[in-house]
Amino acid sequence: MTTEKTGAFDATMLNAQRCSECGGTGELRIESENITEDFEVEKQTVITQCPRCGGKGWVQGG
């Protein structure tokens, strides 16, 4: 059963703080540049799950 349907909430989230690593988004964005064989610069953004909060956006407060 999900908490979404029951209206229940996770009590551990009462002390949670927004993750400082990802700013609460749960993901990290890494900008990178590559040079092609035609000497053109390709820019790309790699999006990955934040390792600090596990992609939740919140960390346990102290």
C-alpha positions as CSV (number, residue, x, y, z in Angstrom):
1,M,0.0,0.0,0.0
2,T,1.4,3.4,-0.9
3,T,1.3,6.4,1.4
4,E,0.0,8.4,-1.6
5,K,-3.4,6.7,-1.5
6,T,-3.7,6.4,2.3
7,G,-2.7,10.0,3.1
8,A,-0.2,8.8,5.6
9,F,3.2,10.4,5.8
10,D,6.7,9.3,6.7
11,A,7.5,10.6,10.2
12,T,11.2,10.4,9.6
13,M,10.8,13.2,7.0
14,L,9.8,15.7,9.8
15,N,13.6,16.1,10.6
16,A,14.7,15.9,7.0
17,Q,16.7,18.7,5.4
18,R,17.1,19.5,1.7
19,C,20.3,17.9,0.3
20,S,23.0,20.4,0.0
21,E,24.8,18.4,-2.7
22,C,21.9,18.5,-5.2
23,G,19.8,21.3,-3.8
24,G,16.8,19.0,-3.2
25,T,16.4,17.9,-6.8
26,G,17.8,14.4,-6.2
27,E,20.0,14.6,-9.3
28,L,23.4,16.0,-10.2
29,R,24.0,17.7,-13.5
30,I,27.6,17.5,-14.9
31,E,28.5,19.7,-17.8
32,S,31.1,18.2,-20.2
33,E,32.7,19.3,-23.5
34,N,34.2,17.0,-26.1
35,I,36.1,17.8,-29.3
36,T,35.0,15.9,-32.4
37,E,37.3,14.7,-35.1
38,D,36.2,17.8,-37.0
39,F,37.5,20.0,-34.2
40,E,34.0,21.0,-33.2
41,V,33.2,21.4,-29.5
42,E,30.2,19.3,-28.4
43,K,28.7,20.2,-25.1
44,Q,26.5,17.8,-23.1
45,T,24.9,17.5,-19.7
46,V,25.1,14.2,-17.9
47,I,22.3,13.8,-15.4
48,T,22.8,11.3,-12.6
49,Q,21.2,10.3,-9.3
50,C,22.7,12.2,-6.3
51,P,24.9,9.8,-4.3
52,R,24.4,11.7,-1.0
53,C,20.6,11.5,-0.8
54,G,20.0,8.5,-3.1
55,G,17.9,10.6,-5.5
56,K,15.3,11.6,-2.8
57,G,16.4,15.2,-2.5
58,W,16.3,15.1,1.3
59,V,18.8,14.0,4.0
60,Q,18.2,13.1,7.6
61,G,18.6,16.2,9.8
62,G,20.6,16.4,12.9
